[in-house]
Amino acid sequence: MKTIAFLLTIAVGILLLMASLDLPNWGSPESPASKHLSTHYIEKSIEETSVPNLVTSVLADYRGYDTMFETVVIFCAGITVLIVLRFTHGEKDKSTKPRPSRQDGDIILQTAARLLVPVMQLFALYVIAHGHHSPGGGFQGGVILGASFILLAISYDLKAVFKRFKKNSVLVLCSTGVLIYVGIGFTCLLLGRNFLAYAAWARFLGITEVEAHSRGMLGVEIGVAITVMAIMFSLYADIASGGDLDEGL
Amino acid sequence: MNEFIAFIIAKYNYWAALILMLIGLYGMLSKNNLLKKVIGMSIFQSAIILFYLSTGVKKGATIPIIEHGHGSAEHMVINAAHYANPLPHVLMLTAIVVGVGTLGVALAVIQKIYQTHGTIEEDEILESIER
């Protein structure tokens, strides 16, 4: 079985190698990926959306519809893990190894975590808010926020984190994020333009259309960050405790 | 011989991604333990992401954030060849997020399999199902 797998892998490798001979050289300016639409995004992003970070402006404005469904994908992944682990519990449990018992917390780990977590959360909020001018944005900041809760859960106990972040709030928060995103798109529809056409907010808020793009992007990124944070923590909590949510790792 | 070496150096980013892809593919095909298969899948995903990112590189270009972009930037002349291509970065952000979701669901399903069958080795699970 292993030799068949090895030969198959080598065969696929030779095929892909022969295909890669036709691809453009690394860093070549004639590469077709860097022509056509990409030059439009680079040259027109500031005058159409006033956001210098090209990746954020393409992600949240030009391809905002795509990002909305990406948020829905991560929401569905969290809900799936919830359903698989929490609601199908109670059938016969054949796992052979007992869960390892939790030891008392290590003081160095707990002190370090207590010092790090507020700084991490502040940094995550900075990454979300400054995503228009420096590398960052909704997904990146949301992951750092979720990681701060996971750090608390690893160094203290899962129960300690659930005292601060109730089990129900996790579910409410992840749906709130998606609601914010779709809600912003829907209000653009109500104000007379297309779905997710942020320029519809310009007359309502009294700013220019270009600035409305920038504010709409910020709102959308906040929604994404809330969902990603809730789902990151919910994934960890469900998988680490096998659905019980009483004992962690 | 010289131009063969120059040929390899000109495209070595594709070959590095290819080697990672083959490692991930071999892991997915040949390992018996379910968790090792999932790790192979994760390596494969990382290889694809690196492959796409490497196609967006331009020689001598800087990161895709417009310099001095604050304030009144309407009258700047922006040269497209000066900035790296932002499109592969955007598409790979989506790919990374989807990869995290897939990994989470895969780990949850492996836990469920362990609770039902008592093992995560593929051949033992097959025996346990046939019994």
Interface residues (C-beta under 8 A of the other chain):
Chain A: M1 K2 A5 F6 L8 T9 I10 V12 G13 L16 L17 S20 L21 L23 P24 N25 W26 G27 S28 P29 S31 A33 S34 L37 S38 T39 Y41 I42 E43 S45 I46 E47 S50 V51 P52 N53 L54 V55 V58 L59 R63 D66 T67 E70 V73 I74 C76 A77 G78 T80 V81 V84 L85 T88 E91 D93 K94 S95 T96 H133 S134 P135 F139 V228 L235 D238 I239 G242 G243
Chain B: A10 K11 Y12 N13 Y14 W15 L18 M21 L22 L25 Y26 L29 S30 S54 T55 G56 V57 K58 K59 I63 P64 I65 I66 E67 G69 H70 A73 E74 M76 I78 A80 A81 Y83 N85 P86 L87 P88 H89 V90 L93 T94 V97 V98 V100 G101 T102 G104 V105 L107 A108 V109 Q111 K112 Y114 Q115 T116 H117 G118 T119
